[in-house]
Amino acid sequence: MQDPDLELLIKAAQTSGEIATGFAMDSLKKWDKDEGAGPVTEADLAVNAYLEDTLRTARPDYGWLSEETEDTAARLTKKRAFIVDPIDGTRSFIEGSTTWAHSYAIVEDGAPVAAVVYLPLRQKLYAAAKGQGATLNGAPLRISSNTEYDSLEVLATKPVFEAKNWKTGAPQLKRAHRPSLAYRLALVAEGRFDAMITLRRSWEWDIAAGALLLSEAGAKVSDRHGAPLTFNKADPASQGVLAASPEMHAKLLSALA
């Protein structure tokens, strides 16, 4: 029997995909947020409005944290909370790429218990419930079994591999990138890549869902310093993210400056 919170998130993600893809891209209204926080579109806000109405009505006792909703301290008193990014990878969405995602999680006492990352234009629905494993379109996920450090394929931005970020200079690992942070985490959970590293401050709505996918698929996931990720904090961000198999996570962590 499927976890009812996960079922709720899956249905919400599927409807979100219909809402987002229903906008005509040639007439899409878009603007930049204040303080260099990036772009937002009418599609982001439409999806967010749908989520607020649907999810908060279904679970009125849960807290709420969304990239597109003004944050309040009310969520900090809640045992469970929604943490959502209506569209992760808004720049990609604007550009007409297929790699943007809906990233939705429910956390309990700071830990994710249900999660969905959905890419409607790629028909990829990643889902996980705590203790029940992670799936892609219903098929079980497992992380990469690669144990050769020198051959790791790592999802990261170019600045991550600047020499200053490593104790003995940047390792000669194969680097790839995807704009959506949630998708990057999901790809490691899927086993398509061996690791994911971001050293930048990372918002909870970008990483909460992916963190559960990873742990349920067998990965170790932490901040850039190796500390466990916790969610629904007063300051809703982490100091970067490092995700890989437990063995490769340890090696990457020891190599990072």
C-alpha positions as CSV (number, residue, x, y, z in Angstrom):
1,M,0.0,0.0,0.0
2,Q,1.4,3.4,-1.0
3,D,2.2,5.9,1.6
4,P,-0.7,8.4,1.6
5,D,1.6,11.4,1.8
6,L,3.6,10.2,-1.1
7,E,0.5,9.5,-3.1
8,L,-0.6,13.1,-2.4
9,L,2.7,14.5,-3.6
10,I,2.7,12.3,-6.8
11,K,-0.8,13.5,-7.8
12,A,0.2,17.1,-7.0
13,A,3.3,16.8,-9.2
14,Q,1.4,15.3,-12.1
15,T,-1.1,18.1,-12.0
16,S,1.7,20.7,-11.6
17,G,3.2,19.4,-14.8
18,E,0.0,19.9,-16.7
19,I,-0.3,23.5,-15.3
20,A,3.3,24.4,-16.2
21,T,3.4,22.9,-19.7
22,G,0.1,24.6,-20.4
23,F,1.7,28.0,-20.7
24,A,2.5,29.3,-24.1
25,M,6.3,29.9,-24.0
26,D,6.3,32.7,-26.6
27,S,4.0,34.9,-24.5
28,L,5.2,33.7,-21.0
29,K,5.3,36.5,-18.5
30,K,8.6,36.6,-16.6
31,W,10.6,38.9,-14.4
32,D,13.6,38.9,-12.0
33,K,13.2,38.6,-8.3
34,D,14.7,41.1,-5.9
35,E,18.3,40.9,-4.6
36,G,19.5,38.8,-7.5
37,A,17.4,35.8,-6.5
38,G,16.9,34.7,-10.1
39,P,13.9,34.7,-12.5
40,V,10.3,33.8,-11.9
41,T,7.5,33.3,-14.3
42,E,3.7,33.3,-14.2
43,A,4.0,29.5,-14.5
44,D,6.0,29.3,-11.2
45,L,3.3,31.3,-9.4
46,A,0.4,29.4,-11.0
47,V,1.9,26.1,-9.8
48,N,2.6,27.5,-6.4
49,A,-1.0,28.7,-6.0
50,Y,-2.3,25.3,-7.0
51,L,0.1,23.6,-4.5
52,E,-0.9,25.9,-1.6
53,D,-4.5,25.3,-2.2
54,T,-4.3,21.5,-2.8
55,L,-1.6,20.5,-0.3
56,R,-2.5,22.8,2.6
57,T,-6.2,21.9,2.3
58,A,-5.3,18.2,2.3
59,R,-2.9,18.5,5.3
60,P,-3.9,21.7,7.2
61,D,-1.8,20.8,10.2
62,Y,1.4,20.7,8.2
63,G,3.8,23.6,7.9
64,W,4.6,25.2,4.6
65,L,7.9,26.3,2.9
66,S,8.0,27.2,-0.8
67,E,10.4,29.1,-2.9
68,E,7.5,31.2,-4.2
69,T,5.7,31.9,-0.9
70,E,6.8,34.5,1.7
71,D,8.3,32.5,4.6
72,T,6.9,32.8,8.1
73,A,8.0,31.2,11.4
74,A,4.7,29.4,11.7
75,R,6.1,26.3,10.1
76,L,8.8,25.9,12.8
77,T,6.1,24.8,15.3
78,K,4.9,22.0,13.0
79,K,6.0,18.3,13.4
80,R,5.5,17.8,9.6
81,A,6.0,20.4,6.8
82,F,5.8,20.6,3.0
83,I,8.9,21.9,1.4
84,V,8.4,22.6,-2.3
85,D,9.9,24.2,-5.3
86,P,7.1,24.7,-7.8
87,I,9.6,24.8,-10.7
88,D,13.2,23.9,-10.1
89,G,15.3,25.2,-13.0
90,T,13.2,28.2,-14.0
91,R,15.9,29.5,-16.4
92,S,15.7,26.1,-18.2
93,F,11.9,26.4,-18.2
94,I,12.2,29.8,-19.8
95,E,14.7,28.6,-22.4
96,G,12.5,25.7,-23.5
97,S,14.7,23.0,-22.1
98,T,13.3,19.7,-20.8
99,T,15.5,19.5,-17.6
100,W,13.4,21.6,-15.2
101,A,11.5,19.7,-12.5
102,H,8.9,19.9,-9.8
103,S,10.5,19.1,-6.4
104,Y,8.2,18.3,-3.5
105,A,8.9,16.8,-0.1
106,I,7.3,16.3,3.3
107,V,9.6,16.4,6.3
108,E,9.0,15.2,9.9
109,D,11.2,16.5,12.7
110,G,13.7,17.8,10.2
111,A,14.0,14.6,8.0
112,P,12.3,13.9,4.7
113,V,9.6,11.2,4.8
114,A,8.0,11.5,1.4
115,A,9.5,13.0,-1.8
116,V,8.8,13.5,-5.5
117,V,11.0,14.9,-8.3
118,Y,9.0,15.1,-11.5
119,L,10.2,16.1,-15.0
120,P,7.1,16.3,-17.1
121,L,8.8,16.9,-20.4
122,R,11.0,13.8,-19.9
123,Q,8.2,11.8,-18.3
124,K,10.4,10.9,-15.3
125,L,8.7,10.7,-12.0
126,Y,11.1,9.9,-9.1
127,A,9.4,9.1,-5.8
128,A,10.4,7.9,-2.3
129,A,8.9,7.2,1.1
130,K,11.1,6.7,4.2
131,G,11.9,3.1,4.6
132,Q,10.2,2.1,1.4
133,G,12.9,2.7,-1.2
134,A,13.0,5.0,-4.1
135,T,11.6,4.6,-7.6
136,L,11.7,6.0,-11.1
137,N,8.4,5.5,-12.9
138,G,7.7,2.7,-10.5
139,A,11.0,0.9,-11.0
140,P,13.4,0.6,-8.0
141,L,16.4,2.9,-7.9
142,R,19.9,2.0,-6.8
143,I,23.0,4.2,-6.8
144,S,26.1,3.5,-8.9
145,S,28.3,0.6,-7.8
146,N,31.5,2.3,-9.1
147,T,34.2,2.0,-6.5
148,E,37.0,3.4,-8.6
149,Y,37.6,7.0,-7.4
150,D,39.6,8.1,-10.4
151,S,36.8,7.1,-12.8
152,L,33.9,8.9,-10.9
153,E,31.4,10.8,-13.0
154,V,30.4,13.8,-11.0
155,L,27.6,16.3,-11.4
156,A,28.9,19.7,-10.5
157,T,29.4,23.3,-11.8
158,K,32.8,24.3,-13.2
159,P,33.7,26.4,-10.1
160,V,33.5,23.3,-7.9
161,F,36.6,22.0,-9.6
162,E,38.8,25.0,-9.0
163,A,42.0,24.0,-7.3
164,K,41.2,26.2,-4.2
165,N,38.3,23.9,-3.3
166,W,40.5,20.8,-2.9
167,K,43.3,20.0,-0.5
168,T,45.8,18.9,-3.2
169,G,44.3,20.4,-6.3
170,A,41.2,19.4,-8.2
171,P,41.0,15.7,-9.0
172,Q,40.8,14.7,-12.6
173,L,37.2,13.4,-12.5
174,K,34.7,13.4,-15.3
175,R,32.3,16.4,-14.7
176,A,28.8,16.9,-16.0
177,H,26.0,19.3,-15.2
178,R,22.3,19.8,-15.2
179,P,20.6,23.1,-14.3
180,S,18.1,21.7,-11.9
181,L,19.7,20.8,-8.5
182,A,16.8,18.4,-7.7
183,Y,17.4,16.6,-11.0
184,R,21.1,16.3,-10.3
185,L,20.3,14.6,-7.0
186,A,17.8,12.3,-8.6
187,L,20.3,11.3,-11.3
188,V,22.7,10.1,-8.6
189,A,20.0,8.2,-6.9
190,E,19.2,6.6,-10.3
191,G,22.8,5.5,-10.7
192,R,23.3,7.5,-13.9
193,F,26.1,9.5,-12.2
194,D,28.4,8.5,-9.3
195,A,28.3,11.7,-7.2
196,M,26.9,15.2,-7.0
197,I,28.7,18.2,-5.4
198,T,27.6,21.7,-4.9
199,L,29.6,24.0,-2.6
200,R,27.2,26.9,-2.7
201,R,24.5,27.7,-0.1
202,S,21.6,25.4,-1.1
203,W,17.9,26.1,-0.4
204,E,15.9,23.4,1.3
205,W,13.2,23.4,-1.5
206,D,15.9,22.4,-4.0
207,I,17.3,19.5,-2.0
208,A,14.8,18.0,0.4
209,A,13.2,15.7,-2.1
210,G,16.5,14.6,-3.6
211,A,17.9,13.9,-0.2
212,L,15.3,11.3,0.5
213,L,15.6,9.8,-3.0
214,L,19.4,9.4,-2.4
215,S,19.2,7.9,1.0
216,E,16.5,5.4,0.0
217,A,18.6,4.4,-3.0
218,G,21.7,3.7,-0.8
219,A,23.6,7.0,-1.0
220,K,25.2,9.0,1.7
221,V,24.2,12.7,1.5
222,S,25.5,15.6,3.6
223,D,26.4,19.2,3.4
224,R,29.9,20.1,2.0
225,H,31.5,19.6,5.5
226,G,30.0,16.1,6.0
227,A,27.2,17.2,8.4
228,P,23.8,15.6,8.0
229,L,21.2,17.6,6.1
230,T,18.3,18.8,8.2
231,F,15.2,20.6,7.0
232,N,12.5,23.0,8.1
233,K,15.1,25.1,9.8
234,A,14.7,28.8,10.7
235,D,17.3,29.5,8.0
236,P,16.1,27.2,5.3
237,A,19.5,26.4,3.6
238,S,22.5,24.1,3.9
239,Q,26.2,24.7,3.3
240,G,26.3,22.9,0.0
241,V,25.6,19.2,-0.7
242,L,27.8,16.2,-1.2
243,A,26.1,12.9,-2.4
244,A,27.6,9.6,-3.4
245,S,27.9,6.0,-2.3
246,P,29.1,5.8,1.4
247,E,32.7,4.8,0.2
248,M,33.0,7.5,-2.5
249,H,31.4,10.1,-0.2
250,A,34.1,9.6,2.3
251,K,36.9,9.9,-0.3
252,L,35.4,13.0,-1.9
253,L,34.9,14.6,1.6
254,S,38.4,13.9,2.6
255,A,39.7,15.5,-0.6
256,L,37.7,18.7,-0.4
257,A,39.3,21.7,1.2
